[in-house]
Every structure is written in structure tokens, then in C-alpha cells.
Amino acid sequence: MQHVDICINGAGPVGATLACRLAASGLKILLIDRAPLPDMEHPSLDGRAYAIAEGSRRMLQAAGIWQNLPGPSQPIRSITISDGRPGEAASPHGLRFSPDDAPVENGDPTPFGWMIEARDLRAALNQTLTSHKGALDIAAPETGTFTFETDHVAITLGSGARYKAALVIAAEGRQSPLRQQAGIMVTRLPYNQCGLISIIHHDRPHEGRALEHFLPQGPFARLPLPPTDEHPHRSAIVWAESTKRAERFYALDDAAFTSAIMQRLGDDVGSATPVGRRWIYPLSAQYAQRYIAPRLALAGDSAHGLHPIAGQGLNVGFKDIIALTELIEECFANGGDLGGADLLHRYQRRVRPGNMAVMAACDGLERLFGNDNPVLRFGRDLGLGAMNRLPALRRAFVKKAMGL
Ligand SMILES: Cc1cc2nc3c(=O)[nH]c(=O)nc-3n(C[C@H](O)[C@H](O)[C@H](O)COP(=O)(O)OP(=O)(O)OC[C@H]3O[C@@H](n4cnc5c(N)ncnc54)[C@H](O)[C@@H]3O)c2cc1C
């Protein structure tokens, strides 16, 4: 039986980042994933590009991960939000966040966020994980069985290896077997929508500008990506539609798919062509009724899954990591019980209310913009226009969204 301080089940972006962060603080960690980690870097596995908030970027830097990104990240310097119908010009009351709305650091405006491709984050995570050899045991591909005792958790791996930990953190994604084992209920908000993801290259430079175009069938976002030798002007498209329509768009031939994108993009960045394959993901939101059980904490999508309308899912998971790390480091330094009820309750109190507020805001945005009711359309155009005229309100909003 080997002793570790903490076992993290699930080495997705949240579990792997938390493992690097805690191992860097001198804790002994066991990280388990049912999938082999190198395979997660494969380009065909995940087409997502993440919008990383500045607060999340700082945490990734502190965990030694940001420095290991294999390629450049793309700063988001301005954001245009428009309310429209496919094929129509964006509403003139659209909202624009410019560098003037961003907090200034060393004389320069801080970017609103950073775009990184999922496979680049994965490569950086895998590299950083291997740099913590002494402090971090990685069991992947592997699954564990967990027995929760009063003063420890006993973990048995499929290989027969046995471990003892003070605390288990479930970062297993939305299905979370440990959450189910603890009997924690989940509330699900089905949207009957799918997200279509594609990378496009376009004629004109994006200059770090992101576009969020709200359409009655679902939001359509263009997020700026860093250049490659082959494609100097690239963006990611994240496009939500009802499941039936999304499946139809997904199956279109290249010419029809390009024309559907152009219809929604308008003259935003000149003519655009999809590059490489498309991805389709079912969209829903869910939240766990509790984030904790004796000697167990939920983090990331195991605790909360958001509608990707605002690209906040992973950022909210990173906020869990920031809170957990602070509490665990403090407890570790004081020689306290890392799986004790006090630490667990403080964690839940610190993150759950804020996470619920982000979830409610994303759900509200989806409902407010996801229809063509003329009264709501008038109201939201007025709201966007008003925010456009109130720089102080814009700046306060931006600071919150940047996780600062
Ligand atoms: C279309 C789309 C676009 C998105 N865009 C953004 C964005 O721009 N910005 C953003 O912040 N977020 C975005 N998100 C959300 C983001 O992808 C998720 O929030 C994030 O992946 C959650 O990370 P996680 O580590 O908690 O869970 P996951 O990524 O689901 O990882 C869970 C890990 O646990 C492992 N696992 C599962 N079960 C077990 C088990 N029993 N034993 C061991 N291991 C197990 C899995 O193999 C996996 O590696 C988007 C989501 C979607 C669907």
C-alpha cells in the first residue's frame, strides 16, 4: 500500500492542471485516467479551441503549463457582440469591447483572453506532468475502485496496485462515476442543441477580434487563432444549432458548408474557407447539488457543465483549481487533514455560488438571445446599445469575465 496526499481521478484539462499545480507545491499526488494520455494529443480527437481568461492564464503559468505550450497563443484584443438573423447584417446596436475597456498592465491593455487549441493545451499538460516524476504517480490507462473510510480513502487500481489518500478529487467530466458513487444528484438543463466546430482561414486579418453573433437558432462565434505557415489568417468557428439542423449542416458538402458559414459571418473577415475536418458536440448544462462528500471533492465538469455560449466551461473549472490549491496548500502548511470536513466545506462555500451565477448567466443569455420574439429582440438591442454607451459598466463586466 502506497501513501499519497491526494488522488485525482480524471486527467482531463482540469485534473491534469490540478495535479501539476499541487505537485509543484510539494504534495504527493496519484493521477488516474482511463485513457492513455499521449493519445489525447492526437489532432483528430478534439477540434476545440479554448478561450482562456486572464485569471486562468495566470494559474496555468503558476502551474508551469503555459510555458510549455508548443505553439503561440492568440490574444483576444476586442470582442464584437451582435444580434442578428442569418444572411442579415448585424444589428447596429451591437456591443463592442475594445482595448480601452481592458485593465492596463505595464502601460498596455491586458488581452481579454487567449485562444489556445485543445491539442496544444494537452501537449503542454502532458509535458508538464512528466516533469513532476517524484511527486506525481500517473496511472493511465487505468481505473480505480475507491473505498471511503473515516480517516482515509483506499484506492485499488485494475493492475492490483493499492494506494491510500487523505482526499480524492473527482475530475472525471460530466458522467463522474465518483459523484454517482457518493449519491450526489445532478440537475440537467437539456438544450436539444449541438455545437458545430470548424477552423476557417479567411482573407483579412482578424487583428485579435472575436465575434459573437447571436442568432435565433443559437449563437455563432468566430474566435481568432494564431497564424500557421500555411494559413496566416485563421479563426475557430463555434456554432450552436438545434440537434436536427446541426446534423444537417454537419453532413453538408464543403461548398454548401462554406456558404452556410459565410451567410452567418457576413463581411466580418472577408471570404472564409473551412480547413480540415468538422466536429459536432451535443450541448447541455448541468450542475451537481453538492461539490463535496466525506473525503471527496468534485472539480471541473464533474461539478458543473456549462453551455459553451460564453466559452466559460474550462475557466470555471480552473477557478475550482485556484480555490482548491489555496485551501490545500494552507492546510498542508499547517499539517491539517487534507480530506477533513472543514477544508471541504470551505471549498464548496468558496466556489459553488459563483459557479452557479455563471451558469445562470449563460443559461439566461441562451434564452434571451435564442429566439426571434420581436419584444425580446427590441429589449436586448436596447440593452446592448446601453452597455455600449456606458464605459464604466463595460469595464466592470470585462474585469469579472477575465477572472480578475
Ligand atoms: C463545443 C465545446 C466548446 C467548448 N469551448 C470552451 C471554451 O472556449 N472555453 C472554455 O473554457 N470551455 C469550453 N468548453 C468546455 C470545456 O471543454 C470543458 O469544461 C472541459 O473539457 C472540462 O474539463 P474536465 O477536465 O473537467 O473534464 P473532461 O475534459 O471531460 O475530462 C475528464 C477526464 O476524465 C477521464 N475519466 C472519465 N471517467 C473516468 C474514470 N471512471 N476513471 C478515470 N478517468 C476517467 C476522461 O478520460 C477524461 O480524460 C467547451 C465545451 C464544448 C462541448
The ligand as a Tripos MOL2 file, in Angstrom:
@<TRIPOS>MOLECULE
LIG
   53    58     1     0     0
SMALL
NO_CHARGES

@<TRIPOS>ATOM
      1 C1        -18.1600   22.5080  -28.1490 C.3       1 LIG1
      2 C2        -17.4940   22.9280  -26.8820 C.ar      1 LIG1
      3 C3        -16.6880   24.0600  -26.8550 C.ar      1 LIG1
      4 C4        -16.1030   24.4790  -25.6580 C.ar      1 LIG1
      5 N1        -15.3650   25.6420  -25.6520 N.ar      1 LIG1
      6 C5        -14.8540   26.0920  -24.4890 C.ar      1 LIG1
      7 C6        -14.1030   27.3350  -24.4270 C.ar      1 LIG1
      8 O1        -13.8880   28.0390  -25.4220 O.2       1 LIG1
      9 N2        -13.6150   27.7490  -23.2190 N.ar      1 LIG1
     10 C7        -13.8360   27.0160  -22.0920 C.ar      1 LIG1
     11 O2        -13.4020   27.4660  -21.0200 O.2       1 LIG1
     12 N3        -14.5160   25.8330  -22.1030 N.ar      1 LIG1
     13 C8        -15.0370   25.3530  -23.2610 C.ar      1 LIG1
     14 N4        -15.7320   24.1720  -23.2850 N.ar      1 LIG1
     15 C9        -15.8820   23.3900  -22.0320 C.3       1 LIG1
     16 C10       -14.6610   22.5290  -21.7450 C.3       1 LIG1
     17 O3        -14.3540   21.7220  -22.8490 O.3       1 LIG1
     18 C11       -14.9170   21.6500  -20.5150 C.3       1 LIG1
     19 O4        -15.3660   22.4760  -19.4720 O.3       1 LIG1
     20 C12       -13.6170   20.9200  -20.0840 C.3       1 LIG1
     21 O5        -13.2290   19.9640  -21.0530 O.3       1 LIG1
     22 C13       -13.8250   20.2120  -18.7460 C.3       1 LIG1
     23 O6        -12.6210   19.6120  -18.3420 O.3       1 LIG1
     24 P1        -12.6090   18.4400  -17.2580 P.3       1 LIG1
     25 O7        -11.1750   18.0770  -17.0960 O.co2     1 LIG1
     26 O8        -13.4040   18.8250  -16.0660 O.co2     1 LIG1
     27 O9        -13.4310   17.2190  -17.9210 O.3       1 LIG1
     28 P2        -13.1210   16.3890  -19.2450 P.3       1 LIG1
     29 O10       -12.4750   17.2380  -20.2730 O.co2     1 LIG1
     30 O11       -14.4210   15.7340  -19.5940 O.co2     1 LIG1
     31 O12       -12.0560   15.2720  -18.7880 O.3       1 LIG1
     32 C14       -12.4360   14.1860  -17.9510 C.3       1 LIG1
     33 C15       -11.3070   13.1420  -17.9120 C.3       1 LIG1
     34 O13       -11.6850   12.1090  -17.0130 O.3       1 LIG1
     35 C16       -11.4080   10.8390  -17.5850 C.3       1 LIG1
     36 N5        -12.3310    9.8720  -16.9740 N.ar      1 LIG1
     37 C17       -13.6690    9.7820  -17.1170 C.ar      1 LIG1
     38 N6        -14.1690    8.7760  -16.3800 N.ar      1 LIG1
     39 C18       -13.1160    8.2110  -15.7350 C.ar      1 LIG1
     40 C19       -12.9800    7.1350  -14.8120 C.ar      1 LIG1
     41 N7        -14.0310    6.4310  -14.4010 N.pl3     1 LIG1
     42 N8        -11.7410    6.8470  -14.3530 N.ar      1 LIG1
     43 C20       -10.6650    7.5450  -14.7560 C.ar      1 LIG1
     44 N9        -10.7330    8.5700  -15.6410 N.ar      1 LIG1
     45 C21       -11.9410    8.9020  -16.1110 C.ar      1 LIG1
     46 C22       -11.6090   11.0530  -19.0730 C.3       1 LIG1
     47 O14       -10.8550   10.1020  -19.8340 O.3       1 LIG1
     48 C23       -11.0580   12.4700  -19.2590 C.3       1 LIG1
     49 O15        -9.6810   12.4840  -19.5460 O.3       1 LIG1
     50 C24       -16.3170   23.7300  -24.4550 C.ar      1 LIG1
     51 C25       -17.0980   22.5590  -24.4940 C.ar      1 LIG1
     52 C26       -17.6970   22.1660  -25.6830 C.ar      1 LIG1
     53 C27       -18.5490   20.9170  -25.6940 C.3       1 LIG1
@<TRIPOS>BOND
     1     1     2 1
     2     2     3 ar
     3     2    52 ar
     4     3     4 ar
     5     4     5 ar
     6     4    50 ar
     7     5     6 ar
     8     6     7 ar
     9     6    13 1
    10     7     8 2
    11     7     9 ar
    12     9    10 ar
    13    10    11 2
    14    10    12 ar
    15    12    13 ar
    16    13    14 ar
    17    14    15 1
    18    14    50 ar
    19    15    16 1
    20    16    17 1
    21    16    18 1
    22    18    19 1
    23    18    20 1
    24    20    21 1
    25    20    22 1
    26    22    23 1
    27    23    24 1
    28    24    25 2
    29    24    26 1
    30    24    27 1
    31    27    28 1
    32    28    29 2
    33    28    30 1
    34    28    31 1
    35    31    32 1
    36    32    33 1
    37    33    34 1
    38    33    48 1
    39    34    35 1
    40    35    36 1
    41    35    46 1
    42    36    37 ar
    43    36    45 ar
    44    37    38 ar
    45    38    39 ar
    46    39    40 ar
    47    39    45 ar
    48    40    41 1
    49    40    42 ar
    50    42    43 ar
    51    43    44 ar
    52    44    45 ar
    53    46    47 1
    54    46    48 1
    55    48    49 1
    56    50    51 ar
    57    51    52 ar
    58    52    53 1
@<TRIPOS>SUBSTRUCTURE
     1 LIG1         1 GROUP 0 **** ****
